[in-house]
Amino acid sequence: MAGMTDRLEAMLAAGRDNLLLRYTLGKNYVEAERFQEALAHLQAALVFDPAYSVAWKYLGKAYLGMGDRINARKSWEQGLDVALGRGDIQLSKELKVFIKRLDKAESGVHSSADAGPKNS
């Protein structure tokens, strides 16, 4: 994948900036766990087309990879709105699962924090 990412970066450097290029770079960087770089490309993709719902999915993954659950949720909720508006049923199902997992993780954090110290 590094070879493809390098070729895509070269295309971008040569001035061939477009939605698909930015989305693909962002997706590749998420998969390589290079979340900060992914974030910039996915945000740029969404400037080209805010209705490109799959970019919202990967934007949320980039935020989550950086530990930012709030913006991950916001991205996935925005993506869900877009996906539902476009009739993209599969992606809307995926995003609902991601949001539900966040809810579970957050409720686990709150319930263990609310329990207070345990007596041995």
Residue pairs with C-beta under 8 A, 6 or more apart in sequence:
1 28
1 31
1 32
2 32
4 28
5 25
5 28
5 29
5 32
8 21
8 24
8 25
8 28
9 25
11 21
12 21
12 22
12 25
17 44
18 48
19 45
19 48
19 49
19 52
22 41
22 42
22 44
22 45
22 48
23 41
23 42
23 45
23 52
23 54
23 55
23 58
25 37
25 38
25 41
26 38
26 39
26 40
26 41
26 42
26 44
26 45
26 55
26 58
26 59
26 62
27 38
27 42
27 58
28 38
29 35
29 37
29 38
29 41
29 62
30 38
30 42
30 58
30 61
30 62
30 65
33 65
35 62
35 63
35 65
35 66
36 66
38 58
38 61
38 62
38 65
39 59
39 62
39 63
39 66
42 55
42 58
42 59
42 62
43 59
45 52
45 55
46 52
46 55
46 56
46 59
49 55
50 82
51 82
51 85
51 86
52 82
53 79
53 82
53 83
53 86
53 88
53 91
54 79
54 91
55 79
56 75
56 76
56 78
56 79
56 80
56 82
56 83
56 95
57 75
57 76
57 79
57 91
57 94
57 95
57 98
59 75
59 79
60 71
60 72
60 73
60 75
60 76
60 79
60 95
60 98
61 72
63 69
63 71
63 72
63 75
64 72
64 102
69 102
69 105
69 106
72 98
72 102
73 99
73 102
76 95
76 98
76 99
76 102
77 95
77 99
79 91
79 95
80 92
80 95
80 96
80 99
82 88
83 89
83 91
83 92
83 95
84 92
